[in-house]
């Protein structure tokens, strides 16, 4: 018993010596297509990524997951800087090619990624996007990622929940939306579209799902978050 106690103390001591640490890649640039043009591009990135506090393989895997999701990659990323610079170059090229001088349109593209919390062996991360390429308004979306801190791998909803969870948990989501919404708001929600969607985040009070603008309600509602408490989810967890 004493041996296990000492091992536990040693593990805590090592953890304290190597706390979880992050760095942030930032970029912010305002570009005019021509000095006399009204068209412009505002491009900004703020992307947090891990640098210490996990095993080397876990750090690399977590960073790979962040970059892949942040920049919608089909191939494995290289370094943070090189991957971001490639994304920036692509946005600039698209802006020049799709924004003719005779129809000046300001563009904005912002990527903001940050660690949002920890629950048990999981760390959650939010990717906050804002894009505007013309029209009545821009679009903000939130994409959550859940990482296993031992492996650094992204955890999917099906990894987290037991089989055949989807229908029952979707019913719980609809219940919490109905409980929270004002009576005159109910008809504005498309309850038939409310379902587990993979955009989830475990936390102290339960699991939160995120729904993007237009996904279940009009644009004016923005990103909608719905939390289902742990005690209600218990039958459906792995």
Phi, psi and omega in degrees: 000318181297323180298315180294324179297316179295322178297320178296318179296319179297318179298318178295321180295317178297320178297320180294327181286336183233067181293158179293123181231150182228165171232168181226126173273131180230147176207136179208116184216142178242123188237133170260131180295323174214150181303329182260013185258150175275349181281143183206162177230122172254117184236122181221143178223134170222106190232110178278141178213155186279146177231339180209164174101355175227169174298156183302317180295320179294320178299315181295318181293320179294317178296320178299319179295321179295312182295319181299316180286318184297321186248012174052055185274147173259343178241164179297138179287164172263235176280165178302312184296314182295320180294317179295318181296323177295319178296315180301315179299320179295319179295318180297317179298317180297320180298315180293318186283332186253008184232076184298148185298330182285347177233075185295126180224124176286137176248153171217136179221117182230132176236121181232117181237135184207149174287129188252348179168176178221140175217115182057230181275015185243142169242134181255155187216141180243131170254115183253114182250144168224128178228142173217121179230030180113166180101192186289328183197165175276185182226126175254133176226151176240127176241112177274146172237143177239125183247140169280120186287344178281321183252340185080001183280151175288132179264127179271167178300320181290336174288328188275325184253156177288162178302153176063031180275335197302311185295314183293318181289326175298321175299321178294322178298314179299319180300316183287329174294316179296321179294327186272328186286145173290155184303322182279000179261342188305317184291346179278345180269138174268084185297334178293340179265356181282115180199159175303136189228009180084348180267074188236160180211115176284142180211187185300320187268345182157203178251131181254133173252144180247135177240130186281163176308137182078348185293316179227358183203167180299162182306322185300338179281348179066206175284128182254130176247138180228125181252130175253124184297154181301321184296332177280333183272347187310317181294347188248004181272153175287000000 
